[in-house]
Amino acid sequence: MKHFYKIGLLLVLSGAAVLLLDTPNYNFYKKKIINSAFRVTKLFSSVTTSLKKKTNKALTVTKSKYDLKNLSPEEYEITQNKGTEAAFANKYWDNKEEGIYVDKVSGKALFSSKDKYTSGSGWPSFTKPLDADEIKKEIDNKLNVERVEIHSKSAKTHLGHVFNDGPKEKGGKRFCVNSASLQFISLSEMKKRGYEQYLKLFKNKNTKDETATVTKTETATLAGGCFWGVQHLLKKLPGVISSQAGYTGGTTKNPTYNTISTGLTSHAEAVQIVFDPQKVSYTQVLDYFWRLHNPTELNKQGPDVGIQYRSAIFYHSEKQEQLAQASLTAFDKSGVFKKKAVTQIVKASTFYPAEKYHQDYFSKNTGRVCHALRDK
């Protein structure tokens, strides 16, 4: 940019020189054109200086006393430049696990799962913050509609907006927040991560014990064909807290949909769920699993063919392994299918979450679900 005005001068002078070749009053017009050229140069220089000042000013807006290096490009755009993530394609919009949500930048506790509800908006929604003083508001007219924008006081992290269409019985507010602006701390991790003071929020009301009663959860990882349909059905099972589609059981690190589709990585399309064993047992989860696919088909499920569509149970403990073996035996004896199940029962390995596009696919897209739940 620093040579931009010079280029402008050269263009003006070159054009003038061509015109002057056949002009009678050459000397008179030469002075006029040179003076005009310098005025143009001055204008270019002025614009350049102005742009530099504006650029420098814009850069200071994103300066923070907190380390922003660990933010992904999307997280940076949302938290620092007031961006907005896609609805129904973000990390926490459908998270039902108990815990707290903290500022992605500062780590300051902002919201509790106790105040989170399903708003249908596609973004995490809360009826209130943990500390009203930590949430700062300002008017946002970017869409030609007046909205109330919210950001954190400590780190000035852009969070989202607050609306007056929340549950009336809980104050009528809806704090609509970007997942990228938050970090979820599960109930079981709160003490270890330094958020012990918030455990009292989850105190069991049926006990006089002053300490919080932590809900014990279990994890199950299952593969039964296309993970779109498997996740769609598993998340409906009462007692399931959260679900995630992904890849596991393969030989390479950081697989993608394109790489596992070749069949060369040996990964299976799988779904990992977190569930409350007080509401649904691991055996009940497996009973449900048998019903949502055909476990007698080898490396295929309906029209989907390939090792990535195999039927498999990835156990997370010796107890789960024993229960899985017993459940498989019981299923074969049930006679639901003439053939026996070819379901693999193997130890769980690294689970790689699938791309956002694949998460909760049938909640975001219309069309026929690729799996159906049998009566038995």
N, C-alpha and C positions, 0 to 999 in steps of 0.2 A: 504493500500500500504506500510505502514511503516514496516510491518512484512514480506513483500514479499521476501526480500533478505534472511531472516532467514529460510523461507520455502525452498528456493533454496539450502541453505547450508545443511539443513537436508536431502533433496532428494539426493544430491551428496554424502554425507557421508553414507547414508543408502545403496545406490547402491554399493558404494565402499566396504562397510563392507561385503556385500554378496559375492562379487568377491574375497575378500581377504581370505575368510575362507579356500580355498583350494590352496592358493598361497604359494610356498616354501619360497620366500624372503619376508615374511610378513612385517617386520620392515622397510625394504627399501622402499617398495611401500606405506606403511602407510604414511610416511612423504611426499612423492610425491603427494599423493591424498589429504592430508590435505592442503598442499600449494595450490593446484589447486582449492580446495573448497573455500579457502579464496579469491583467485583471482576472482572466480565467484561471491562471496558475494560482493566484491568491485564493480564489474561491475553492479550488481543489484542496489546497493546503488547509484552509479553514475547515472544510468538511472532514478531512483526515484527522485533524486535531480533535474535532468534536466526537468523531467515532471512537477514537482512542479513549477519551474521557468517559464516554458512556460504557465502553467495554470494561474499563477498569472499575467503574462503579458497579457494574453487574457482577463482576468477579467477587467483590467484597460481600455481596449478599449471601453467598454460599459458604463464607468462612465460618468455622465453628470451633469452639474450644474442645469439642469431642472428636475422636478419631473416626473419620468417615471412610477410611481406606477399605474396610471390610464390607462396605455396602456394595451390593450388586448394582449394575447400571440402572436397573428398574427401581431398586430401593432408593438410590440416590435421586433419581428424577422425581419420585413421589415425595420423599421426605424433605428434599431441599428446594425443589422447583415446583412444588404444588401440583404434581401430576396425579393421575387417577388410573388405577389398575382396572382390568376387565372384570365385570360382574360374573359370578359363578365360576371363575377360572383363577381364583386366588386361594391362598393357603388355609385361611381360617374361617371362611364364610359358613362352612357346615361343621366346624369342629365342635363336638359335644363333650369333650373331655373336661374334667374339673381342673381348675387352676386359675392363674392370673395372666393378664396380658400387660407387658411392660413396653416402654418406649424403646424402639429398635436402636435409637442412637444413644440415649443416656442410661437406659436400664431402669428408669423410674417407673414404679408400678402405676398403671393407669386405669385398668378395668378388671373386673372379676367375671369368671364364668357364671357366677350366681346371677349376674345382671345381664347376661347375654341371652338373646332370644332370636327365633327365626322370623325375620321380617319379610322375607320374600324378595329382598332387594338384590341379593347376590353378594353382599358385603357383610362383614361382621357387624352386628348391631347390638347396642347396649342401651339399657334404660337410664343408666347413670354412671359417672366415673367414680373411682375410689376416692379421689380427692378433687373436689370441684375447683379448688384454687390452682391446681396444676393444669387445668384446661383453659386456654385463653381463646376468646372469640373475636372475630372481625367480620365485617360485611363483605360479601363476595358478589360482584355483579357481572362476572365474566360471561355468563350465559344470558345476559340481559334480563335475568330474573334475580331478585335479591335473595341470597341465601346466607346462612351463617356458617362461616368457615371456622374450623377449630384446629389449634396447634398446641403443642406442649409448652409449658412455661419454661422448664429447665433447659431444653435443647432447641426450642423453637421448631420442633419436628412437625411438619404438616401431617395432620391425621386424617381429616375428611371434613364432614359437615354434621351439624345437628339440626334435626327437624322436629316439628311439633305433631308428628303423626304416630308416636309410640303408644304403647299400651296405657290407656287412661288410668287403670288401677295402679299403675306404677309411676305415675307422674306425667305421662303423655309425651315424653321425650324419646327421640331415636338418635343416638349417637352413631352415625354411619361412618365406619373407619376403614381405611385401607389396610389389608393384611400386611403389606410391605412396610408399614409404619410400626408394626408390632412384633414382639417376640413372645411366644407362649411359654409359660413356665408351668409344667404340670404339677398337680398336688404333691405327687411323690418326690418331686425335685425341688420344691420350694425351700425347704430347710437347708438343703445342701447348697443351694444357689444364693443363700442369704436373704430369703424373703419369709423367714419364720414368723415375723409379726403378723402376716396375713393368714396364717393357718387358722386363726380363730374364726375367720369367715366361714370355714367349712366344718365347724364344730357340730358333732352329732347332737341334735336336739333331744334325743331320748336318753342321754347320759349326763350325769353331773360332772363328769371329768372335764377339767378346765383345758385340757390339751385337745387339739384337733384330732378327729377320727379320720384317718386317711383311707380313702376308698382303694382297696386293692384291685388291680386290674391284671388281665392276662392278654397275651398277644397270640393270635393264630394267623398262620400264613398258608393260604390254600390256592391251588391252581385247578381250573376246570374249564379250559377253553378260553375264548375271548374275554379279557378282563373287564370289558365294558358291562357285559351282562352279569358276570359274577359279582362285581362290586354293587351293581344296581340292586341285586337281591339280598346280598349279605348285609348291607347297611340298613335294610328294613327289619332285620331280626331284632326283636326286643332285647335290650341289654348290650347291644353294640354301641360303643361310644364314638369311635371314629373308624374310617376305612381309607385305604389308599391303594391305587392300582400301581403295579410296578413289575420289575423283572428280578428273578432270583434263580439259583440253581445252575448257574452257568460257569464258564471258565475264564471270562474276560472281565475287566473292570469297567465301570461306567458305561454300560450298554445303552443303546438307544433303540427306539422302535425299528429303525431301518436296519441296524446291525443284527438284532435278534430275529428279524423276519427272514434272514438268510438261512437260519437253522444251524449256522456254523458256531454260534457262541454257546449253544446248549441251554440258554436261559428259557424259563417258562414265563408266560404271562400269568401273573399271580396277583392276589389281593391280600393285603395284610390288614387285619382288624385288631382294634383294642376293645376288649369287652369287660363287663362287670360280672365276675363269676357268681356273685350273689343273685344276679338276675337271670343268667343263662350259663349253663355249664359247658365245658369244652366238649363233652359227649353230645350235648344238644346242638352245639355249633356244627359238629361233624354230621349228625343226623340230617340237619338242614342242608349241609354241603352235598350229601349224596342225592338229595332230592332236586337240586338245581342244575344237575348235568348228568350225562350218561358216562359213568366211570368204566364201562366195559369197552369203550372205543380207544384204541391205541393211537396215540399221537394225532388225535383229531377230535373235533367236536362239531357235529353237523357239517356245514360246508367248509369249515376252517380246518385245513390240513397242515401238519408240520409238528416238529418236536416241541415248539413253543406253545402248542395247544394241548399238551399232555395233562393228564389228571395226576395231581400230586398233593400230598400233605407234608408240609415242612414243619417238623416238631421242634419246639423250643426248650424242651426238658425231657427227662427220662419218663416222667409221669405222662406227658403228652404222647410220647412214643408208644407207651403201653396202651393208653386209651385209644390211640389211632389204630393199633393192630387189632384190638378187641372190636372196635367199631367196624373195621373192614371185614372181619370174620362174620360178624352179625349181619352185615349187609349181604354178603354172599349167601348166607343161609336163608335170607328172607325170600329169595326167589323172585325178586322184582324183575330181574333180567335172567334169561336163560344162561348167558355167559357170565363168567366171574369178572370182577373188577380188575383192571390192570393198573390201578392207582399206585403210584410210588409213595412210599413212606420213608422220607429221608430227613436228615438233620438240617435244620435251618441254617442258611449261610447269609451273606450280605444281601440285603434287600435294597434294590435301587428304585426309587420312586420314578414312575413314568412321567413323560412330558405333561404339562398342564392340560393340553388338549384332550388327553385321555382320562383325566380325573373327573369322576361323576358325569361321565359322558351323556347318559340318558336323562340327567337332570337339566342339561343345557341344550340338548338336541332332541328333536322329535323323530319319530320313526319306530319301527317295530323292534322291541327288545330281543336280543339274540338268545336269551335264555328264558326258560319257563319253569316254574316250580311245580313238581309233581305232587300228587296227594300223598304218595308214599315212596 
